[in-house]
């Protein structure tokens, strides 16, 4: 996906950039800044250019890893949600306290998931405050 982002930046000389109006207006858009980090993508997964900086547990909770190497963080404070962090190096798993380092990396893909009545999870728009808590030591 990152090669697509870089490949979309060049415009043929002499032609102005196209302006596409989207039907849905999400709070976070590519190019926004969260806690001093640039958002590289949106609409589902949010890409954050960490540049080697750490990511922190936003609450007391538990970090688990899936078969793709993504870390899922859950907390009793908001049990209907899980936060997915992909792209972290050497993640810390198990029980974590708010402010503990989950991992670090160059680029992180973040998604917020909400539990549905049927037990499945749906990706939902994350709150800026949750992202800020994961990007700043508390």
N, C-alpha and C positions, 0 to 999 in steps of 0.2 A: 504494500500500500504506500510506503514511503516513496518508492520510485514514481508512483503516480502523482504524488503531491509535488515533487520536484519537477516532473515533466509538465505540469500544468502552468508553471510560472512563465514560460516563454511565450511571447506573442509575436506573430509575423510583423516585421517592420512596417510601419505606416498604418497599421490597423489598431484602433483603440480596443481596450479590453471590453469584453461583453459584460453586460449587467443583467444577471438572471434574478428575477424576483421569485422567492420561494413562497408557497402557500402557508407553510408552517413557519412560525417565528420562534425559534428556540432561544433560550436565554444565553447560552454559550455558543459562540460562532468561531470558526477558524480565524485566527489573528487576534482574538481577545487575549488579555493577560490575566492570569490568576496567581496571586502572591508572587509576582515578578517573573512568572514562567509563561512562555508563549503557547497558546493552544494551537495545535497543528491540524486537528480534525474535529468533527462534530457529528451530531445526529446518531446517537447510540454510543459508540466508543469515543472518548475524548482523548486526543493525543497531546501529551505534555512533554516539552523539550526540557528534560531534567538536567542535562549536561553533567551527569555524575552525582547530582545531589540526592540526598536520602528522601524517602517517603515515610511518613509517620502514621502510627495507629491513631485514627480520629477519636476513638473511644477505647475503653477497656473492652477486650474481646478476644477472638480467636482467629488466627490466620491458617488457612489450609491451602494446599496446592492441587491443581488438577493435572491430568495427563498431558496437557499442552504446556505446562509450566506456568500457568497463570495462578496468582494468589487470590483466594476468596477470603474476605474479611467479614466476620459477622459479630454482632454485639447484642447483648440482652437489652440495651437501651432502646434500640429500634429493631425488634425481631423480625419485622416483615421485610427488611432490606438486607442485601448483601452487596459488598463492593468488590469489584473485580479489578485487579492490577496485573497487567501483562507487560513483560519487558523488564522486570526487575532482576538484578543480579544477586545471587546468594541471599534469597529471602529468609527472613526469620519466621519460623512457623510455630504453631502452638498458641498458648495463652500469652497475650500481650497487654500491657497497660497503656493507657492513653499517652501518646508522646513517644512510645518506644519506636525504634526504627524497624520498618517492615523490610526494607531493601533499598537499593539505589539503582540507577541506570542512566543511560543516555536519553532514551525516549520511553515514556510510559503510556500505555493505552488504558484508560480508566472507564469503567462502566458501573452504573448503579442498577441493581436488579431489585424488583419488588415481587414478593410472593403473591400469586394469583389464587383465587378460591379453589381451583382444581389442583393446587400444589405445584404447578409449574412456575417458572420465573420469567418475568418480562423485563427487558431493558427499558429503563425510564430515564428521563432527563435528571441529571444530578444537580443538587443544590450547590451554588458557589461556596457556601459556608462549609460544606463537607470537603470539597476540594481544598479549600484554604487550610482546613485542619490537617489534611494529609500532607500538605506542602510546607507547613511552618511547624517548627518544634514548639510544643506547648509547655 
